[in-house]
């Protein structure tokens, strides 16, 4: 496994539950993500009995295939051996294997499997019981702030710092799909200043633009959901990027990153001198003029290149100067032509 984080913005492609409970589909998403240049593939690990009760609203009828959300989560479950196979596949493709647990049992499973980092979903920030269990592993944690106030983030941040656990925070809005006015891009630098950790953006917009904008605003981590087609079944499908969209987005992120890491010095334009001459303008006369003619602004035209006489910038310096010879129409004017 090669951790690419040090090479720049850390990009996480979340497969989540887009695999629809199919192990083969889950593996195919790993291949798809590896082909577009992300750093990590992320899954969600649900153990239905451990995280849900009969009193939960999500037990209501859910889909044609699943009698309830509980049944849907059951269908999303893989065995420990299957999760280990997914982790190994990620590592074979030079991807980090990340996962979001939703119960203490799923944390224990992931620790046995060997996840590289833990992701805490927006709805789990106050699940201190589970987060304490994660902190005991000393694995790096990425927090999503979608449902959290600053007070709640302050509390969990303080806890993780006391546990000496490395963590980062992502700006996130728990709305699917997220509209532009809900992105909260302004929060990214605020999180950085408040918590002095790496900050980034978790996207649920269903398009490429939010992550590109977040990159330009200094996001150090990006997360997006991936799906083969937004018409597929699943709670995140319409909020996800297709594989083709994701490829375009990642390419854009890397180009913006390169630009941000290559500041241009506008006080030094030596590299433009040739072009400035090529496209620059020199003064010429727009009509035939006789020796002794006193030049006025109506006599001038500016013509390329910029090194054939008096620069167009300096036209005022030769107004009322007299010619010491005849000039043909479109001749350049030089100081040698003037009395």
Helices and strands as residue ranges (DSSP letters): G 5-7, E 10-16, H 23-34, E 40-45, H 48-51, G 57-59, H 69-76, H 80-92, E 96-101, H 104-113, E 117-120, G 122-124, H 128-137, E 140-144, H 150-162, E 167-171, G 180-182, H 187-195, E 199-203, H 209-216, E 221-227, G 237-239, E 241-242, H 243-260, G 270-272, H 273-279, E 282-285, G 297-299, E 300-303, G 312-318, G 335-337
